[in-house]
Amino acid sequence: MASREPINDLDLKRWREYDDILTDSLWLLGKRDNQGAHTSDYWGNFAPQIPNQAMRRFTRQSELVLDPFAGQGTTLIEARRLGRHAIGVELNPTVVETARERIEAQENPYAVQTALLEGDSVSLETVERVRCQMNEWGFGQAQLLILHPPYHDIIAFSDDPRDLSNAPTLEAFLKQFEQVVCNFAPLLETGRFLTLVIGDKYAGGEWIPLGFYTMEAVRRQGFRLKSICVKDFHETRGKRGQRSLWRYRALKGNFYLFGHEYVMFFVKMATALQSVTT
Ligand SMILES: C[S@@+](CC[C@H](N)C(=O)[O-])C[C@H]1O[C@@H](n2cnc3c(N)ncnc32)[C@H](O)[C@@H]1O
């Protein structure tokens, strides 16, 4: 049964006061929030405003958030600032080390627990470690799942073949991604939210809609799509300074440059989940 308890701390009698909580599907965030321990020096990290919005809208204080692609820990840092417990998983040991330092540097005014595990989110062994950590903290299930996977191979995050950015084909990438959803979905309470953050890619003269493919993968795993938000996207370090060249290429090649990515919201349904491997 879906929980009927409130899933956030917003007081709807005071709804007019929550000016900074987004309710439209077009997210023009502009600059990333660099307060606290957040920095923007990791390729492919997301703006802290994304986990901030998701947590304030879809969790209550002292609830638990999971992030299977934790990167440099943006979700975990934001969870500390907002008083949510959080567990992240990250494959790259060097990134884990830096992220742990950053997370520890963030003040912890609500005395919440934060753990970053080094591991492969595709593997069931990792999920068992997450479950053990949850149980140690007294949680049977989590209240929010945030997924910010690599956008297939547009940024190579490591040389590790288990890294989703090294998946040899689009099909392999999607299969690994769906396995992560399948692994983590049982850890989420029914009636609670999954947030997916992803952009599309361009390959072989074709727009590859990673957003829609991954959206379908989440739906197949027993989630109902609640919203697709389109967020403004700022140039990656690699493309910065090459703006006019890319404009020229776009005009010549009859395509549009990426100016957006997706922040999608799904709710976990009570139906049984499919296994990806069968
Ligand atoms: C788009 S980044 C996430 C960035 C993160 N949201 C942040 O703000 O720092 C994707 C991350 O997934 C990690 N990753 C890739 N494959 C993985 C896997 N199989 N298991 C766990 N992490 C993985 C990469 O190392 C990379 O840090």
The ligand as an ORCA input file, in Angstrom:
! r2SCAN-3c Opt
* xyz 0 1
  C      26.983     12.132    -14.162
  S      28.105     11.601    -12.915
  C      27.231     11.934    -11.419
  C      27.677     13.242    -10.815
  C      27.036     13.569     -9.485
  N      25.618     13.803     -9.593
  C      27.716     14.810     -8.894
  O      27.048     15.846     -8.791
  O      28.935     14.740     -8.629
  C      28.000      9.855    -13.033
  C      28.876      9.118    -12.053
  O      28.558      7.731    -12.127
  C      29.739      6.999    -11.846
  N      29.520      5.621    -12.331
  C      29.590      5.140    -13.596
  N      29.314      3.808    -13.629
  C      29.039      3.453    -12.352
  C      28.673      2.210    -11.747
  N      28.564      1.083    -12.461
  N      28.450      2.205    -10.406
  C      28.583      3.341     -9.658
  N      28.946      4.536    -10.186
  C      29.160      4.598    -11.516
  C      30.824      7.777    -12.565
  O      32.108      7.492    -12.037
  C      30.376      9.229    -12.338
  O      31.025      9.771    -11.210
*
